[in-house]
Structures are given as C-alpha cells and as structure tokens.
C-alpha cells in the first residue's frame, strides 16, 4: 500500500504539469512517504516550500502527505496556497474538499458554525473541480456525500442551525449527484445505498 501511494502522488504531479527539479528536502520527503511516514514527509515538504515560495511541487506534496497524516488543517492550508498559484489544479480542489469533509466530521459540537463552514467549503471545492473536469465522476460522488452531510447538519432541530428548506435542497442535490454516478458507472451497491440514505433523510425532514 505504501509504494502505490507514492506512485499515485507522483503521477498526479506529472499529469497536472507542476513537476520540477527536486530539492534535497523533497527527496527526503518522498523517502519518508515511501515508508508511510506521512507526517515526517509533510515536515520535509514544508521546509522545501519555505526555502522557495514558488515551489508548487513542494506545496502539492505537503498538502497530500498532510492529508494522509490526518493533519487536515495543514493539508487545507497547503492546498489553499497551491490553488492561489494554480487555480486550474483539479486534484488540489479534490484533496482540499476531502480534507474539509474529514475535518468537519471531527467537529463534535452539534451546532458548530465551523462544521457548516467546512462542509460548504467542501461542496464548493468539488464543484470547482467539476467545472474543470466535468466527467470525473468521483467528484460527483464526493460532492454527493458532502451535500448529504450538510443536509444532516441543517436538519438538526437546533436554534441557529435548523433550516428545512436548505436541508431539503441539500438532500435533493446529493441524490442528483449520486444518480449521475450510477448513470455513468452502472449499478453500484454503495452508491445505491447512499441514494436510499438521502431519500430516507428527505422523508424524515418533510
């Protein structure tokens, strides 16, 4: 599992056209990633970026390794910088959206505005990625999950959180996204299950 993870990230770098000559810190970071030491790798890539603020390769790898180290805040910050420098980097939106989703799930306070901010940010990131690559159906799947989580959040009957109309709209949006995945890939039990979950949530809200 460790070596394929490294191959995956290297593939993304070259596919998206941001590869450049590696610095010693980047080589150390990739060595750490190969060993599954993602937190250590992120630290090396951060040092590489600190020595050259134009190094998109280091930013990409810092965001990716921080994501796999479950340091979602650091991952989001790295991809923030990368997207500011290269706003057409689809995979950066994807991983930033995923990081926001996971960060939102770690927020335990039911009415936390931070949870709402992260979920809305994830939806926006997946939408931005879809604007760039509208045939990438994993983006529809992940946006569908983000809409579903947002519907759950807004359906809580808590002051300053509950909004029936918003929750219904988010439910419908999640169903639409999941149905797009099924249209493209054929029947998938996991996606069909998510559609049923959103439909049941919709019934409960109404």
N, C-alpha and C positions, 0 to 999 in steps of 0.2 A: 504493500500500500504506500510505503514512503517514497520509493523511487518514482512510481507513476505520478504522484502528486507533484514532484519536481518537474517531470516531463510535461505535465499539464500546464504549469505556470510558464515554463519556457516557451511552450507552444503559443500561449496567449501573447506573450511579448512579441514574438516574431510576426505572428498573424496580424497584430494591430500596429506594427510598424514603429515601435518605440525602442527597439533594441539598440544598444550602443556598446562601445568597448567597456569591459567590466573593470571596476576598481578592485583593489585588494579586499576592501570591506565587503563588496558584493560577492566575491569568490568565497569569502568566509561565511557569508550569509547563506549562499547556496549549499555549501558543505553542511551547515547546520540543518538546513531544510531536508537534505537527503537523509540525515539521521533522525528526522522527526522532531528536531528541537526548534520549533517554530518561534518561540518567544526569544530565544537567543538569536535566531536568524533576523527577526524583526529589529533587534537592537543593532545588529551589524548594518542592516539596510538603512536604518535611521542615521547612523554615523556616515554612511556613504552619501546620503542626501544632505546632511549638514555640511559636508565638505564641498558640495556642488548643488546649489539650489535649483539648477536647471535639469538635474538628473531624473528624468521621468521613469527610467528603468528602476532606479532605487526606490522611488515612490511606489511604483506598482508592486514591487516585491515586498516592501514594508507593509502595504495595505493587505496583500494576500497572506503573508505569513502571520500578521497580527490577527487576521480573521481566523486562521486555523489555530492560533494560540488562545482563542476566545477573548482577546483584548479588543472588543468591538469598538470602543471609543477611539483607540489608536488607529484601528483599521479605517473607520469613518473619516478621521482627520487626514489620513494619508490619501484616501481617495478624493476627499474634498480638494486637496492641493492638486492632485493629478488632473481632475476634471476641469479645474480652473485653467490649467495649462493646455489641456487637450480635451475639449468638450465633446468630441466625437468618439471617445473611447468607450464603446458599448459595455465591455466587460467590467469596467470600473463602476458604471452605474449598477450593473448586476450585483457585484460583490458588495457595494455600499448599501444597496437595498436589502440584501441578505443580512448584512451586519446590523442594520437598523431593526429588522424583524427580530433578530435574536436578542438584541439589546432591549427591545420592547418587552419581550417575553420574560426578561429578568426583573422587570419593574413589578413589584408586588403590591404597591398601593393601588387599590381598585380605581380611584378617581384621578390618578396621576396625570397631569397635563403633559408630562414628559413622554408617557406611553403613547398618548394621542399624537404628539409631535413626531415621534419615531415612526409610527405606523403610517401617518400621512406622508412622511418623507420617503418611506419605502415604496409606497404606491407611486409617488412622483418619480422615483428613480427607475422603477420598472417601466413606467410609461415613457420616460425619456429614452431608455434603451430600446423600447419598441418603436419609437419614432425613427431610430437609426437602423434597426434590423427587424422589420415587422413580420418576418417569417420565422423568428426564433421562438418556438412555442414553449420553451422552458420559462420564458419571460411572462407569457400569459399565465402559466401555472403558478408562478411565484406571485404575480400580481393578484391572482385569484385568492391565494392564501392570505395576502395582506388585506384585501378587501374583506375577507371573511373575518379576520381578527378584528378589523376596525368595526365591523357590524356587531360583533360580540361586545366590544368595548362600548359602543354607543347605545346598545340595548340594555345596559345596566340601569336599573331604575334608581339612579343616584343623582342628587341635585348637581347641576352644572355638568353632567355627563350625558344623561338620557336625552336622546333625540330620535323619536320614532321614524321620522321621515328620512333622516340621514342613515339610520340603521337599515331601513328597507332598501334604500338606494345602493348602499354598500353590498347588501346581500345579493341584489339583482346583478350588480357589476361582477361579483365573484362568480355567480352562476354563468354569466355570459363568457367570462374568461375561461372557465373550466370547459364549457361546451366547445369553445374554439379548439382547445387541446384535443378533445375527443374527435372533432371533425377532421383534424389533421392526422392523428395517430391511430384512429380506430378505438375499439373498446379497451379501456384500461380500468381495472377494478379500483385502483387507488383514486383516479380522477372521478369515477362514478360515485365513489363513497363521499368525496368532498362535495359533489353536487347535492347529494342527499342531505349532507350535513347543513349546507347553506339553505336548502329548501325547508328543512325542519326548523332552522333558526328563523326563517321568514314566517313560517306558520306561528311560531311562538311569539314573535314580535307583533303580528297582526291580531 
